[in-house]
Amino acid sequence: MSELQQDKDFQWTGEEVECASGIHWGILEQANGIVAILVNSPGGVLTGKQLRVMAEIIGEEGVIKYTRRMASLLLIPKEKVGIALEQLQAVGLRIANLHKSVRNIAACPGKGFSPNSRGDTLGLAKALDEAFYGTILPWDFKIGISGCPRNCTGVQCNDLGLMAEPRGKYSLWIGGSESGMNPKHGTLVRKGISREQVIPVVQRILETYAAGAEEFGAELGEGAKVRLYHVLEKTGFERFKQAIEEVLNNPSVQA
């Protein structure tokens, strides 16, 4: 199985975004000519300084829209995009991915904020973002994290969903979809996954997804927007379950 590759580099030409790997970055001209900049913010968390800079970018009459993926959408004239990117980078903000990579990670407030939460969510969202931001994939990959069974982020409706359990463990679902005319729930793979095991498990899922999309590329169609659930329909659930169990049974992956 080939290793995952990352590409965090893109170029704004003044008219469009160029990226050698084909990742679609969140800078997109709208129908009215205004450019939307999608800001990466795992779990929807931003500092006061970052919010202030975003407000400065759009000006008093500008607009910020928050998406259901908990990312911030800045709407600005095209001629301001270049300087806006520099301002965002200066306060530690990155552009979110639209397609062919991991999308902005959605997470509820989690333990320490919600009285119902059973575990960490925001810290895990940040750790997953650091590990997989800019990972080159066949198409969108959406991750949702909930701290309790109230399930504010709808973990079953993501490509990969994690729900906190007591004592620092997580339950894992894969293969869901929240968008389109045929949304679907993912399948529960495993309960009792430790925090230390989450990133190795997610990495193996992404590797298996990418390998399956390549293996069944001809059947899925050239240029197809291949999500994880498409690959699961071809490979079967057991291939992914076995890959995950291999990671969990590896003594070098701390439980």
Contacts in CASP RR format, 6 or more apart in sequence:
PFRMAT RR
TARGET T0000
AUTHOR 0000-0000-0000
METHOD contacts of the structure
MODEL  1
MSELQQDKDFQWTGEEVECASGIHWGILEQANGIVAILVNSPGGVLTGKQ
LRVMAEIIGEEGVIKYTRRMASLLLIPKEKVGIALEQLQAVGLRIANLHK
SVRNIAACPGKGFSPNSRGDTLGLAKALDEAFYGTILPWDFKIGISGCPR
NCTGVQCNDLGLMAEPRGKYSLWIGGSESGMNPKHGTLVRKGISREQVIP
VVQRILETYAAGAEEFGAELGEGAKVRLYHVLEKTGFERFKQAIEEVLNN
PSVQA
1 207 0 8 1.000
1 208 0 8 1.000
1 211 0 8 1.000
2 207 0 8 1.000
2 210 0 8 1.000
2 211 0 8 1.000
3 207 0 8 1.000
4 135 0 8 1.000
4 136 0 8 1.000
4 203 0 8 1.000
4 206 0 8 1.000
4 207 0 8 1.000
4 210 0 8 1.000
5 21 0 8 1.000
5 135 0 8 1.000
5 136 0 8 1.000
6 132 0 8 1.000
6 133 0 8 1.000
6 134 0 8 1.000
6 135 0 8 1.000
6 136 0 8 1.000
7 19 0 8 1.000
7 20 0 8 1.000
7 21 0 8 1.000
7 22 0 8 1.000
7 23 0 8 1.000
7 134 0 8 1.000
7 136 0 8 1.000
8 94 0 8 1.000
8 133 0 8 1.000
8 134 0 8 1.000
9 19 0 8 1.000
9 20 0 8 1.000
10 17 0 8 1.000
10 18 0 8 1.000
10 19 0 8 1.000
10 23 0 8 1.000
10 25 0 8 1.000
10 95 0 8 1.000
11 17 0 8 1.000
11 18 0 8 1.000
11 19 0 8 1.000
12 27 0 8 1.000
12 81 0 8 1.000
12 82 0 8 1.000
12 85 0 8 1.000
14 78 0 8 1.000
14 81 0 8 1.000
14 82 0 8 1.000
15 78 0 8 1.000
16 29 0 8 1.000
17 24 0 8 1.000
17 25 0 8 1.000
17 26 0 8 1.000
17 27 0 8 1.000
19 25 0 8 1.000
21 100 0 8 1.000
21 136 0 8 1.000
22 100 0 8 1.000
22 136 0 8 1.000
23 97 0 8 1.000
23 99 0 8 1.000
23 100 0 8 1.000
23 101 0 8 1.000
23 134 0 8 1.000
23 136 0 8 1.000
24 97 0 8 1.000
24 98 0 8 1.000
24 99 0 8 1.000
24 100 0 8 1.000
24 101 0 8 1.000
25 95 0 8 1.000
25 96 0 8 1.000
25 97 0 8 1.000
25 98 0 8 1.000
26 36 0 8 1.000
26 37 0 8 1.000
26 38 0 8 1.000
26 95 0 8 1.000
26 96 0 8 1.000
26 97 0 8 1.000
26 98 0 8 1.000
27 35 0 8 1.000
27 36 0 8 1.000
27 37 0 8 1.000
27 38 0 8 1.000
27 81 0 8 1.000
27 85 0 8 1.000
27 95 0 8 1.000
28 35 0 8 1.000
28 36 0 8 1.000
28 38 0 8 1.000
28 98 0 8 1.000
29 35 0 8 1.000
29 36 0 8 1.000
29 78 0 8 1.000
30 36 0 8 1.000
30 75 0 8 1.000
33 78 0 8 1.000
34 75 0 8 1.000
34 76 0 8 1.000
34 77 0 8 1.000
34 78 0 8 1.000
35 75 0 8 1.000
35 76 0 8 1.000
35 77 0 8 1.000
35 78 0 8 1.000
35 81 0 8 1.000
36 73 0 8 1.000
36 74 0 8 1.000
36 75 0 8 1.000
37 73 0 8 1.000
37 74 0 8 1.000
37 76 0 8 1.000
37 81 0 8 1.000
37 84 0 8 1.000
37 85 0 8 1.000
37 88 0 8 1.000
37 95 0 8 1.000
38 67 0 8 1.000
38 71 0 8 1.000
38 72 0 8 1.000
38 73 0 8 1.000
38 95 0 8 1.000
38 96 0 8 1.000
38 98 0 8 1.000
38 104 0 8 1.000
39 54 0 8 1.000
39 71 0 8 1.000
39 72 0 8 1.000
39 73 0 8 1.000
39 74 0 8 1.000
39 88 0 8 1.000
39 93 0 8 1.000
39 94 0 8 1.000
39 95 0 8 1.000
39 96 0 8 1.000
40 71 0 8 1.000
40 93 0 8 1.000
40 94 0 8 1.000
40 95 0 8 1.000
40 96 0 8 1.000
40 97 0 8 1.000
40 104 0 8 1.000
40 129 0 8 1.000
40 133 0 8 1.000
41 70 0 8 1.000
41 71 0 8 1.000
41 72 0 8 1.000
41 93 0 8 1.000
41 96 0 8 1.000
41 104 0 8 1.000
42 70 0 8 1.000
42 104 0 8 1.000
42 105 0 8 1.000
42 107 0 8 1.000
42 122 0 8 1.000
42 125 0 8 1.000
42 126 0 8 1.000
42 128 0 8 1.000
42 129 0 8 1.000
43 70 0 8 1.000
43 104 0 8 1.000
43 105 0 8 1.000
43 106 0 8 1.000
43 107 0 8 1.000
43 121 0 8 1.000
43 122 0 8 1.000
43 125 0 8 1.000
43 126 0 8 1.000
43 145 0 8 1.000
44 66 0 8 1.000
44 70 0 8 1.000
44 71 0 8 1.000
44 72 0 8 1.000
44 104 0 8 1.000
44 106 0 8 1.000
44 107 0 8 1.000
45 122 0 8 1.000
45 126 0 8 1.000
46 54 0 8 1.000
46 72 0 8 1.000
46 93 0 8 1.000
47 91 0 8 1.000
49 91 0 8 1.000
50 91 0 8 1.000
50 92 0 8 1.000
50 93 0 8 1.000
53 87 0 8 1.000
53 88 0 8 1.000
53 90 0 8 1.000
53 91 0 8 1.000
53 93 0 8 1.000
54 64 0 8 1.000
54 72 0 8 1.000
54 74 0 8 1.000
54 88 0 8 1.000
54 93 0 8 1.000
55 64 0 8 1.000
56 87 0 8 1.000
57 74 0 8 1.000
57 76 0 8 1.000
57 80 0 8 1.000
57 84 0 8 1.000
57 87 0 8 1.000
57 88 0 8 1.000
58 64 0 8 1.000
58 74 0 8 1.000
58 75 0 8 1.000
58 76 0 8 1.000
62 75 0 8 1.000
62 76 0 8 1.000
63 75 0 8 1.000
64 72 0 8 1.000
64 73 0 8 1.000
64 74 0 8 1.000
64 75 0 8 1.000
65 72 0 8 1.000
65 73 0 8 1.000
65 75 0 8 1.000
66 72 0 8 1.000
66 73 0 8 1.000
67 73 0 8 1.000
67 104 0 8 1.000
68 106 0 8 1.000
68 178 0 8 1.000
69 96 0 8 1.000
69 103 0 8 1.000
69 104 0 8 1.000
69 106 0 8 1.000
69 142 0 8 1.000
70 104 0 8 1.000
70 105 0 8 1.000
70 106 0 8 1.000
70 107 0 8 1.000
71 96 0 8 1.000
71 104 0 8 1.000
74 84 0 8 1.000
76 84 0 8 1.000
85 95 0 8 1.000
88 94 0 8 1.000
88 95 0 8 1.000
94 133 0 8 1.000
96 103 0 8 1.000
96 104 0 8 1.000
97 103 0 8 1.000
97 104 0 8 1.000
97 133 0 8 1.000
97 134 0 8 1.000
98 140 0 8 1.000
99 139 0 8 1.000
99 140 0 8 1.000
99 225 0 8 1.000
100 136 0 8 1.000
100 137 0 8 1.000
100 138 0 8 1.000
100 139 0 8 1.000
100 140 0 8 1.000
101 133 0 8 1.000
101 134 0 8 1.000
101 135 0 8 1.000
101 136 0 8 1.000
101 137 0 8 1.000
101 140 0 8 1.000
101 141 0 8 1.000
102 128 0 8 1.000
102 129 0 8 1.000
102 132 0 8 1.000
102 133 0 8 1.000
102 134 0 8 1.000
102 135 0 8 1.000
102 137 0 8 1.000
102 141 0 8 1.000
102 142 0 8 1.000
102 143 0 8 1.000
102 206 0 8 1.000
103 140 0 8 1.000
103 141 0 8 1.000
103 142 0 8 1.000
103 143 0 8 1.000
105 125 0 8 1.000
105 128 0 8 1.000
105 129 0 8 1.000
105 143 0 8 1.000
105 144 0 8 1.000
105 145 0 8 1.000
106 125 0 8 1.000
106 142 0 8 1.000
106 143 0 8 1.000
106 144 0 8 1.000
106 145 0 8 1.000
106 153 0 8 1.000
106 158 0 8 1.000
107 121 0 8 1.000
107 122 0 8 1.000
107 123 0 8 1.000
107 124 0 8 1.000
107 125 0 8 1.000
107 144 0 8 1.000
107 145 0 8 1.000
107 146 0 8 1.000
107 153 0 8 1.000
108 114 0 8 1.000
108 117 0 8 1.000
108 121 0 8 1.000
108 145 0 8 1.000
108 146 0 8 1.000
108 147 0 8 1.000
108 148 0 8 1.000
108 152 0 8 1.000
108 153 0 8 1.000
109 117 0 8 1.000
109 121 0 8 1.000
109 122 0 8 1.000
110 117 0 8 1.000
110 119 0 8 1.000
110 120 0 8 1.000
110 121 0 8 1.000
110 122 0 8 1.000
110 147 0 8 1.000
110 148 0 8 1.000
110 164 0 8 1.000
111 117 0 8 1.000
111 118 0 8 1.000
111 119 0 8 1.000
111 120 0 8 1.000
111 121 0 8 1.000
111 147 0 8 1.000
111 164 0 8 1.000
114 147 0 8 1.000
114 148 0 8 1.000
116 147 0 8 1.000
116 148 0 8 1.000
116 150 0 8 1.000
117 147 0 8 1.000
117 148 0 8 1.000
117 164 0 8 1.000
118 147 0 8 1.000
118 148 0 8 1.000
118 164 0 8 1.000
118 165 0 8 1.000
118 166 0 8 1.000
118 168 0 8 1.000
119 147 0 8 1.000
119 164 0 8 1.000
119 165 0 8 1.000
119 166 0 8 1.000
119 168 0 8 1.000
120 164 0 8 1.000
120 168 0 8 1.000
120 195 0 8 1.000
121 145 0 8 1.000
121 146 0 8 1.000
121 147 0 8 1.000
121 164 0 8 1.000
124 145 0 8 1.000
124 162 0 8 1.000
124 170 0 8 1.000
124 195 0 8 1.000
124 198 0 8 1.000
125 143 0 8 1.000
125 144 0 8 1.000
125 145 0 8 1.000
127 198 0 8 1.000
127 199 0 8 1.000
128 143 0 8 1.000
128 198 0 8 1.000
128 199 0 8 1.000
128 202 0 8 1.000
131 199 0 8 1.000
131 202 0 8 1.000
131 203 0 8 1.000
132 202 0 8 1.000
132 203 0 8 1.000
132 206 0 8 1.000
135 141 0 8 1.000
135 206 0 8 1.000
137 206 0 8 1.000
137 209 0 8 1.000
137 210 0 8 1.000
138 209 0 8 1.000
138 210 0 8 1.000
138 213 0 8 1.000
138 214 0 8 1.000
138 226 0 8 1.000
138 227 0 8 1.000
138 231 0 8 1.000
139 225 0 8 1.000
139 226 0 8 1.000
139 227 0 8 1.000
140 159 0 8 1.000
140 225 0 8 1.000
140 227 0 8 1.000
141 159 0 8 1.000
141 160 0 8 1.000
141 206 0 8 1.000
141 209 0 8 1.000
141 227 0 8 1.000
141 228 0 8 1.000
142 158 0 8 1.000
142 159 0 8 1.000
142 160 0 8 1.000
142 178 0 8 1.000
143 158 0 8 1.000
143 159 0 8 1.000
143 160 0 8 1.000
143 161 0 8 1.000
143 162 0 8 1.000
143 202 0 8 1.000
144 153 0 8 1.000
144 154 0 8 1.000
144 155 0 8 1.000
144 158 0 8 1.000
144 160 0 8 1.000
144 161 0 8 1.000
144 162 0 8 1.000
145 153 0 8 1.000
145 155 0 8 1.000
145 161 0 8 1.000
145 162 0 8 1.000
145 163 0 8 1.000
145 164 0 8 1.000
146 152 0 8 1.000
146 153 0 8 1.000
146 154 0 8 1.000
146 155 0 8 1.000
146 161 0 8 1.000
146 162 0 8 1.000
146 163 0 8 1.000
146 164 0 8 1.000
147 163 0 8 1.000
147 164 0 8 1.000
148 163 0 8 1.000
148 164 0 8 1.000
149 163 0 8 1.000
151 163 0 8 1.000
154 161 0 8 1.000
154 178 0 8 1.000
155 161 0 8 1.000
155 162 0 8 1.000
155 163 0 8 1.000
155 173 0 8 1.000
156 173 0 8 1.000
156 176 0 8 1.000
156 185 0 8 1.000
156 186 0 8 1.000
157 176 0 8 1.000
157 177 0 8 1.000
157 178 0 8 1.000
157 183 0 8 1.000
157 184 0 8 1.000
157 185 0 8 1.000
157 186 0 8 1.000
158 173 0 8 1.000
158 175 0 8 1.000
158 176 0 8 1.000
158 178 0 8 1.000
159 174 0 8 1.000
159 175 0 8 1.000
159 176 0 8 1.000
159 177 0 8 1.000
159 227 0 8 1.000
159 228 0 8 1.000
159 229 0 8 1.000
160 172 0 8 1.000
160 173 0 8 1.000
160 174 0 8 1.000
160 175 0 8 1.000
160 202 0 8 1.000
160 205 0 8 1.000
160 228 0 8 1.000
161 172 0 8 1.000
161 173 0 8 1.000
161 174 0 8 1.000
162 170 0 8 1.000
162 171 0 8 1.000
162 172 0 8 1.000
162 173 0 8 1.000
162 193 0 8 1.000
162 198 0 8 1.000
163 170 0 8 1.000
163 171 0 8 1.000
163 173 0 8 1.000
164 170 0 8 1.000
165 171 0 8 1.000
165 191 0 8 1.000
165 192 0 8 1.000
168 194 0 8 1.000
168 195 0 8 1.000
169 191 0 8 1.000
169 192 0 8 1.000
169 193 0 8 1.000
169 194 0 8 1.000
169 195 0 8 1.000
170 192 0 8 1.000
170 193 0 8 1.000
170 194 0 8 1.000
170 195 0 8 1.000
170 198 0 8 1.000
171 188 0 8 1.000
171 190 0 8 1.000
171 191 0 8 1.000
171 192 0 8 1.000
171 193 0 8 1.000
172 188 0 8 1.000
172 189 0 8 1.000
172 190 0 8 1.000
172 191 0 8 1.000
172 193 0 8 1.000
172 201 0 8 1.000
172 244 0 8 1.000
173 185 0 8 1.000
173 186 0 8 1.000
173 187 0 8 1.000
173 188 0 8 1.000
173 189 0 8 1.000
174 186 0 8 1.000
174 187 0 8 1.000
174 189 0 8 1.000
174 205 0 8 1.000
174 228 0 8 1.000
174 232 0 8 1.000
174 240 0 8 1.000
175 184 0 8 1.000
175 186 0 8 1.000
175 187 0 8 1.000
175 227 0 8 1.000
175 228 0 8 1.000
175 229 0 8 1.000
175 232 0 8 1.000
176 183 0 8 1.000
176 184 0 8 1.000
176 185 0 8 1.000
176 186 0 8 1.000
176 228 0 8 1.000
176 229 0 8 1.000
177 183 0 8 1.000
177 184 0 8 1.000
177 227 0 8 1.000
177 229 0 8 1.000
184 229 0 8 1.000
186 229 0 8 1.000
187 237 0 8 1.000
189 240 0 8 1.000
189 241 0 8 1.000
189 244 0 8 1.000
190 241 0 8 1.000
190 244 0 8 1.000
190 245 0 8 1.000
190 248 0 8 1.000
193 201 0 8 1.000
193 248 0 8 1.000
194 254 0 8 1.000
194 255 0 8 1.000
196 253 0 8 1.000
196 254 0 8 1.000
196 255 0 8 1.000
197 247 0 8 1.000
197 248 0 8 1.000
197 253 0 8 1.000
197 254 0 8 1.000
197 255 0 8 1.000
200 247 0 8 1.000
200 250 0 8 1.000
200 253 0 8 1.000
201 244 0 8 1.000
201 247 0 8 1.000
201 248 0 8 1.000
204 243 0 8 1.000
204 244 0 8 1.000
204 246 0 8 1.000
204 247 0 8 1.000
205 228 0 8 1.000
205 240 0 8 1.000
205 243 0 8 1.000
205 244 0 8 1.000
207 243 0 8 1.000
208 235 0 8 1.000
208 239 0 8 1.000
208 240 0 8 1.000
208 243 0 8 1.000
209 228 0 8 1.000
209 231 0 8 1.000
212 231 0 8 1.000
212 234 0 8 1.000
212 235 0 8 1.000
213 220 0 8 1.000
213 226 0 8 1.000
213 230 0 8 1.000
213 231 0 8 1.000
215 234 0 8 1.000
215 235 0 8 1.000
216 231 0 8 1.000
216 234 0 8 1.000
216 235 0 8 1.000
217 224 0 8 1.000
217 226 0 8 1.000
219 234 0 8 1.000
220 226 0 8 1.000
220 230 0 8 1.000
220 231 0 8 1.000
220 234 0 8 1.000
224 230 0 8 1.000
232 240 0 8 1.000
247 253 0 8 1.000
248 255 0 8 1.000
END
